[in-house]
Amino acid sequence: MICSKVFRLAWIALAAAYGMGSEAATYRWVDEKGMVHYSDRVPPEEAKRRRSKLDSEGREVEVIEGAKSPEQIESENRLKQLRRDQERILAEQRDRDMALLKTYRSEEEIDLALQGKVNMLESLIKVTEANRQRQQDLLEGHEKRAADLEKKGQAIPKVLRDAIESARRQIVQQDEKIRRIEEEKASIADNFAKTKARFRSISDSKIGLAGHQAWLEPPNFADKSDTGEVIVSAVDCSGAEMCDKAWRLARDYVLEHSAAPLAIDNDRILQTVTPQDEREFMVTVTRINRKTENILFLDIRCWPSTVGEALCASSEVRKIRAGFKPYVEAGLSDPG
């Protein structure tokens, strides 16, 4: 507020010094060197730049987009496509959340469902262990008979040799089956832990559907620099190992640059809680997998209000968007 008053006083003094009447249209723009200009006329060579129309007190009353270069048009189109992909991924998460709420009414029900699956797998392990023990007993009997024959100097018949080999193969197979069941049991326990955590998150009255609540109006997005250039906060990665590392870096970046906690934290979405105040913003990173490329895309949205619009246009939010790609790429290039 103080800065705004100081700016207005400076603007009135500037207007008086240059004889700018209240009827004259006055424009503000930033040139390629980052210099801010004020004038009642925009030079032809500057007409391509984004500019603001100001009233007699220096308040912005209109924003005029400058002429767009092919590169700017390409960036805008890419940003639109990334947002469409992101919304598709978020919609899929919304569907899963709704299905989760319909499937379970409490965390106790989730625990019971987990215990039922674990009990079934443990029963299967016991059956497999019993089969393994039978094969072990058979093997020991076959090997004893073979040893007795060798002591007598008699040849071990082929049928006995085959029986020994078969019993050994059966034991190996039963061991492998037990290992796979144990892995499945651990995986199910891990998935149910995540399910329970997600259920708790979306059941929390303060979080609601955690970033998936529909905005009453289209939200404001932070997507342009001070000069009007489109900022596409996206990082390309290739291969599971590289993309997993990029995802960990993206998570670190969000936690470092947002005071809000993560409402969604899985292998495809990182999203802070839905803002409860128009002075707060929401950060979303999605992992977009296409046929020819894998992309980590960060977007920031604010409340659909003038305060939200100002927040998304602030230097703080712009820095977060602009810093995402170099942060992740620097981390990927670090061998450590």
Buried (B, 14 or more C-beta within 10 A) or exposed (E): EEEEEEEBEEBBEEBEEEEBEEEEBBBBBBEEEEEEBBBBEBEEEBEBBBBBBBEBEBEEEEEBEBEBEEEBEEBBEBBEBBBEBBEEBBEEBBEBBEEBEEEBEEBEEBEEBBEEBBEEBEEBBEEBBEBBEBBBEBBEEBBEBBEEBEEEEEEBEEEBEEBBEBBBEBBEBBEEBBEEBEEEBEEBEEEBEEBBBBBEBBBEEEBBBBBBEEBEEEBBBBBBBEEBBBBBBBBEBEEEEEBEBBBEBBBEBBBEBBEBEBBBBBEBBBBBBBBEEBEBBBBBBBBBEEEEEBBBBBBBBBBBBEEBBBBBBBEEBBEBBBBBBEBBBEBBEEEE
